[in-house]
Amino acid sequence: MGALRAVTLLLALAMLTVTYLVAARWTTPRRAVLTVLLVLCGLGFLRRLPEFLNDIGSTGLLLVVVYLLTRAQEHPSSRALLALPPFVLAAFYLRYGVAGNLAAILLAALLAYGPRAWLARGRQLAVAGAVILAGLVPHFVHAIQVTGSPLGLVFWATSQAERQFVGDGLLYYLAIFPYRLAGDLGGVVMAAGVVAAYAAVRRLRRAGEPGPQTRRWAFLGLTSVLVFVLLGVATDGEPRFVYLPVVLLTVLGVQALARAAGEQRRRLLAGIGALALLTTAGTAQTVAHGAMPGPTGQARSTVPVARALAADGTPCLLVTGYEPESGWYSGCDAMTYRQYRAAGPPAPGTRVSFVRYERGRHQPGDPGLAKLTRGMERTVLRLPATGVLGEAHVVTVRVPD
């Protein structure tokens, strides 16, 4: 547990550091500090920090990818494209879900800078692309072994989205934009970033030879919009999926407000910074006393059950609506009931425990459980209530040889 917390902390600190460094290169160091504060003050970000998710770390890597693409175009002698592969590969292996973000970044780069600008760097692009493909070979090999297709794991992950129809993720993002993503204060700045991005795209279309800053702001704006669209169509909506556009639109918004304020920009940005500090403190209190008691109370139910079903040296599988924590604390494989139905029976000799809670989620009733365990000898275990989920009812079977 200590190692997990340490890794998560390092990933979060790395992401915030990258946000500062990239924003400082695109704007100024002071505006970069303000950008970091605005990202922190949003409930959509700060709420997820204690949850050990890989979305935060992958966002930092994607920011580096975006920065390297802008540097490659703004400095003709730069070899930034040759530095792309390690960051692209690290982001992908940290979280397969960044495939949609990477597709949006590449499409936005093509639209903002044009095919000719990238063909002029064709040799570096070819080298970077070859290295990335070579780095993906282990993933492709494993995906073929598991699914029969080199892209099977990515498509499988997409299929696990709990969406009601194609595009409901996009409707979700439209419904919560921008305040649920960045908070009230950050939402205002993000809205200013959207206006700035729209203005940059208009200048890009009208100008004969737009300047590098116009192309850069258009690129950041197009990336943000395309991430929302592609992910909104491909999967269900989650604020943690779209941290990248939140950061990019915040950078754009800070820059746009500074320009609009003219000579009063220092006072305006200082005022926003003071409000951001207060909002961050308030958001942290909301997370600590409002958002976290729920998961903590849930853990008081799931952790004792998982430990009671801990691995005993033989293959074991827990089927439950709370599969991440159940798998972690038991040392067994874990999956949801939906995944179990789709995957079919596990390997012979596996001890399978079907866990249901008195007030649990995503779990079948008695008829559904009887169907899953039909024809197998059952062992029933009842564990007393120790948390908000109530009593646990566990039916264990062993897959016959």
Salt bridges, closest charged atoms under 4 A:
GLU51 OE2 - ARG47 NH1 2.44
GLU51 OE1 - ARG48 NH1 2.70
ASP55 OD2 - ARG95 NE 2.90
ASP55 OD1 - ARG240 NH1 2.83
GLU74 OE2 - ARG216 NE 2.84
GLU238 OE1 - ARG48 NH2 3.03
ASP312 OD1 - ARG351 NH2 3.98
GLU358 OE2 - ARG359 NH1 3.70
ASP366 OD1 - ARG356 NH2 2.95
GLU391 OE1 - ARG382 NH1 3.44
